[in-house]
Amino acid sequence: MTTFTKDAVEKLSASLNEPAWMLEFRLKAFEIYEATPMPTTKDEAWRRTNLRQLNFDEFGPSINGDAATDAVIPSYLGEQLTTDKAGGNLLQIDGVTKKYNLSDELKAQGVIFCDMHEAVAQHPDLIKQYFMTKGVQVTEGKFAALHGAFWCGGTFLYVPKNVKADAPMHSVLWSENGRTFTHTLAVVETGAEAILMDEYASAEGEVPGLHNGVIELLVGDNASLVYAGLQDFGQNVWQFNHERGRVGRDGKLDWVTSIMGTRLTKAFQTLELDQQGAWGRMSGIFFTNGRQHLDMDTEQIHNAGDTVSDLLYKGALKEKSRVVWQGMIKALPGSQRIDGFQANRNLMLDKTARADSIPGLEIEADDVRCTHASAVGKLDEEELFYLMSRGIPRKTAVEMSVQGFFDPLMRRIPYEGIQERIFGRIVEKIG
């Protein structure tokens, strides 16, 4: 019998000492979860991702207090990734906060940076206004509803109007019990600026794990948010994510995604440009090996004219891993003079790997500039031979070629520390 029950929802909410309105929200989400069938390959969005080996009986909700006090966390997690000292740090184990700080300067500016449970308790008006109302909706699918019912842990960032939060915020999640339902909610009000880095990781394990996450990035008029999400779960973890960024008039969202871990990842990532002058950039980097399966479903939705979206996703694949990327640019009626671009490029390091790259356009306006590109290729043996003829060992030559492949995307990542963290992990996976 599944452990995801109404009784489990009530126990989770009680363990968190939540107000009645959040319990009501969870129970409504649970009703939607129960009424929504499990996706199958007959559903277009899931046509290339089969969940027949997913057994929900192996999992359960992440209950507050599960976090192991003696968990050994890799030393690199939480390291400073920017030149500027972090303005806030948050470390959670299985959704439970273990370390936290926020600078006095940011506090004085009215910036809120805390875990989601504290946000529910201390800032209920903000949470009621923004939590799964303007970004991801519980009606978006089975796993979105499951998250709404059982979310536990995560990060809340709120930057008030016209506040420039120059010092970055850094959030780290370590999964010890293999069940995480974290929620990231970032709200940057009109004229404000912020930088937020999220890291997700776990050790390798034999027992299957589950991460069911939501990321909501809400950028107001003339505001700016740089967001970097770095995921490196163990290859025993099944991950299902719903992510959405919304940008107001003349706002900017620079969104970086790095995916290195999990057994299977299915991620819905949506960028919505809601008002004229909105700009959004999505930069994705991934490296799969073994039998990893990664399925990314991206949308760039232009809800207004004179908006710009730019997506570049690049990945390398080894062994019997598989990557699916399906992208869509949508220009809604009246969205004139938009500029939308998307590209996905895959580098095959083994013949047994597989990549499906499927760009798409849905244009309902007649004065637009929308382009897309996709490519699947392998290492250039002549290039490797040239490097090796100069005395460079083959392993180093491969690393150099892979670095050259990723370099155009790395240049889009605004901080050298993040670039180094990502590429260091790539070198490890090259082996």
N, C-alpha and C positions, 0 to 999 in steps of 0.2 A: 504494500500500500504506500502511495506517495506520502512524503513528509510535508508537502506543501498543502496545508489545510487551513481552513478558517480559524481553527483553534490555534494553529501555529502563528497566524497573523496576530491574534489577540495576545498570545504569550510574548511575542517579540515586542509589541507595542508596550505591554506592561513592564517588561524588563528594562525598557528605555525610559519609563516614567513619562510617556508622551501625553500631550493634551488630547482631549476628545476629538478635536477636529482632524488631527493627523491619523488617529485610529480610523475615523470615518473615511478618510481618503484611502487608507490601505484596504479597507474592506470593499470599497467600491472597485478599486483596482483588482482585487481578488475575484470579484464577481465577473469582471471582464476576462480575467485569466482563465477562469473555469469555462466560460462560454466560448472561448476562442480555441479552435482546433490547433494541434501541433502542426507546424508547417511541414510540407512534404515536397518532393521533387516535382509534383504537379503544380506547385505554386511558382510563378515565373521568377520571383526573387530568390527562390531556393532551388532552382532547377539543377544547379551544379554542386549543391551541398546536401549530402544525404545524412540524416540524423539517425539512421537505423541502429547505430551502435551506442547512441546516447540513452542511458538508463537513469531516469530521474530518481528511481528508488535508491540509487547510490549517493544521492545528495540530500541536503536539507538546508533550511535557512541558517544564516549566520547570526547567532544570538549574542547579544552584548555580554562580554565577559569571557567569551571563548578564547580570546587571545592568550597565547602562551607567554608567561612572564620571562621564561628562560630562552626565548627564541633567539637564534644566532642569525643576525642580519649582516649581509655582505657590507664591508667597510665602504665600498664605493657609493652605496645608496645614500643620498642626502648630501654628497659632496657638492661644494659650490661649483655651479656650472656657468656662472657669469663673472665678468670682471668686477662688477659692483657687488658689494656684500648684500646678501639676501635681506630683504626687509621683514620677511616672515618665514618660519619653518614649521612644518607639521609632519610628524611621523605617526603612522597608524599601523597596528598589527591586527589583521582580521577586522578592520573597521573600528578598532578601539584606539583612541589617542594615547600614545606613550610619551611623546615629547612635543612641546609646542612653545613658540615664542613669536611675538610681533613687536616690531620696533616702536619706541615711544613716538617717533616722528610720524609714523603712519597712523598710530592711534589718535594722535592729536589732529590729524587731517580728517578723521572720521572714517577711515578705512576699516572694514570688518573682514577679518581673515580667521576662520576657525573651522572646526569640524561641523558636519551637518547636524549632529544631535544638539550641540550647543546653539547652533543657529535656530533650530526649531524652538528651543526653550527661551532663548534670549531675544530673538528677532522674529517673532511669529508673523508680524505684519508683512515683512519682506518675503518670508518663505511662502505665505499664502498667496502673495501677489505673483511670484515668479516660479515656484517649484512645479515643474511639469504642467505649466499652463501656457507659457509663451514659446517654449522650446519643444522638447520631446513630449509626446502625449501618450497616456497609458493605452490609448486605442490603436497604437501603431503596430501592434502584433502581440503574439503570445508572450514573448520575452520582455517586451516593454511593460505589459501588464504585470508580469511576474515581478519585475523590478519595483513597480509602484507599490506592490503589496509587501515586499520583503526587503526593500532597500535598508542597508545598514552601513554606516560610516560614510566617509567622503569629505569633500571640501567645499566650503562656502566662501566666496570672495565678493565683497561689495565695495565699490569705489564711488563715493558721492559725486555729485555734479561739480565739474571743473577742477577736480582734484587730480594732480599728476603724481601718481604713485610710482616714482622713478625706481625705487628699490624693488627687485623682483620677489615674488612669493614662490615658495618651493614646498610642494606636498609629496610625501612618499607613502605608498601603501606596500606593506609586506604581508603576503598571505601565508599563514602558518597552518591553518586547519583546512585549507583548500576550498573554502566557501566564502566568497566575497560578493557583495551587492552594492558596491560603492557608487556614490553620486557626486559628481562635480557640478557645481552651479556657480558661474561667474557672471556678475552683473556690473557693467561699467556704464555709469550714467552719462548724460549729455556733457560733452567737453572734457571727460575724464580720460586718464590713461593708466594702463596696468600691464604687468608681465606676470604670467603664471606658468609654472612648470609642474607637471604631474608625472610621477614615476610609479610604475606598477611592477612588482616582481614577486617571485616565489622560488623555492628550491625545487629541484627535480624530485619527483616522487612516483611511486608505483600505483598508489590509490588515486582514482580519477578525481579531479577538482573541477570547480565551477566558478566562473566569474561572470556575473550578469550586471553590467554597468550602464550608466547613463552619464553623458557629458552635455551640459547646456552652457553655451557661450553667448551672452546677450550684450550687444554693443550698441550704445545709444547714439544719438545724433552728434556728429563731430567728435566722436570718442575713438579710442584706439586700444586694442587688446592684442598682445602677442601671447599665444598659447602653444606650449609644447607638451605633448603626451608621449612618454617613453614606456613601452610595454615589453617586459621580458619575463613573463611567467614560465614556469616549467612546462615541459612538453606532455604533462599529464593533465593539463587544464583545458577545459572547454570554455570558450569565451563567446558571449553574445553581448554586443554593445549597440546602443542607439545614441547617436551623437548629432547635435544640431547647433549651428551658429547662426545668429540673426544680427543684421547690421542696419543701423539707421542712416539718416541723411548725412552724407559726407563722412561716415564712419569708416574705420579700417579694422579688419580682422586678419591677422597673420597666423595661420593655423598649421602647426607641424605635428605630424604623426609618425612614430617609429614603432614597428612591430617586429619583434625578434622571436617571441616565445609562443606558447600554447600548442596543444595537439590540434585543435581546430578553433578558428576564429571566424565569426560572422559579424561584420560591422556595417551598420547603416550610418553613413556620414553625410549630412545635409548642410549646405550653406545657403542661406536665404538673404538676398539683398533687397531690403524692404522699401528703401527710399532713394531718391535721386542722389547721385554722387557716392553711393556706397561702394566699397572696394573690399574684395576678399581674396585671399591667396591660400591655397591648400597644398602643402608639400608633404608627400608620403614616401617613406623609405621602409623596405622590408627585406628580410633575408630568411629563407626557409630551408630546412634540411630534414633528413629522415623521412618520416611520413606526415609531416606537418601539412595542414590544409588551411589556407587563408582565403577568405571570400570577402571582398570589399565592395560595397554598393554605394557609390557616391552620387550626389545630386548637387548641381549648382542652379539655384532657382532665382531668376531675375524677376522680382515682383514689381519693379519700377524701371523706368527708362534711365539712360545715362549712368549705368552701373557697370562695374568691371569685376569679372571673376577669372582666376588663373589657377589651374590645377596641374601639378606635375607629380606623378607617382612613379617611383623606380624601385625595382627589386631584383635580387639575385636568388636563384633556386639551385639546390643541390639534391642529389640522391633521388628519392621517390616522392618528393614534396610536390604540392600543387598550389597554384595561386590563381584566383579568379578576380578579375577587376571588371566591374560593369559600371560605366559612368554615363551620366545624363546631364546635358545643359538644357534648361527650360527657360524660354522667353515667353512670358505670359502676355496676353493681349494688352496692347498699350505700352509695352516695354520697349520703346524705340531707342535706337542709338546705343544699344548695349554692346559690350565687348566681352565675349566668353571664350575661354580657351581651356582645353583639357588634353593631357598627354599621359600615356602609360607606356613604360619601356621595361622589358624584362630580359635579364641576362641568364641564360641557361648554362650552369656549370657542369651538368651531367645530362646525358641523353635520356635518362629515365625520369627526369623532372618534367612537369607540364605547366604551361601558363595559358590561360584564356583571357584575352584582352578585348573588351567589347565597349567601344565608345558609342555615344548616342546623342542626337540633337532632337529637341521638340520645340519648334519655332512657331509662335503664333503672332509674330510682329514682322513688318516688312522692311524695316530699316535697322538691320543688326549686322554685327560681325561676330560670327561664331565658327570656330575651327576646332578640329580634334585630330589626334594622331595616336597610333599605337604600334608597338613593334615587339617582336620576340626574336632574340638572336643568341649566339653563343660566343665564347671567347675566340678572338682572332689568333689562330695558331701562328700566322706569319708575324704578328706583333710579338707574341711570346718568344718565337725563335729569334727575332731581332734583339730583344732584351737579353736572352740567354747567351747570344753570341757576343755580348758585351761583358760576359762574366757574371751575370746576375743569375742566381739559382732560380729554378722554375717556380718554387713556392713564392719567392719574393716577386718574381715577374707576374704571377697570377694576382698577388695582392696589389701590385701597381696598376694592373689592367682594371681590376675591380674598382680601385680608388678612382681611376680616370673615368670609369663609367658613372660613378656616383657624384663626381665632382660638380657638375652643373646644378644638381639638386642641393648638395652641401652648401654651395654658395648662397642659396636662398635662406638657409638657416641663420638667424641673426646673431647667434652667439657661438664663439669658438669652442667653449666648453661642451656645449651640446653636440657640436660636430665631432669632437674628439671622443665623447662617450659613445656615440652611435658607431663611428668607424672602428673604434677599439673592439666593439662587440662583433662587427662584421669580420674583422681579422680573426677573431677567435673561431667564428663559425666556418671560415674558409678552411681552417684546420692545418 
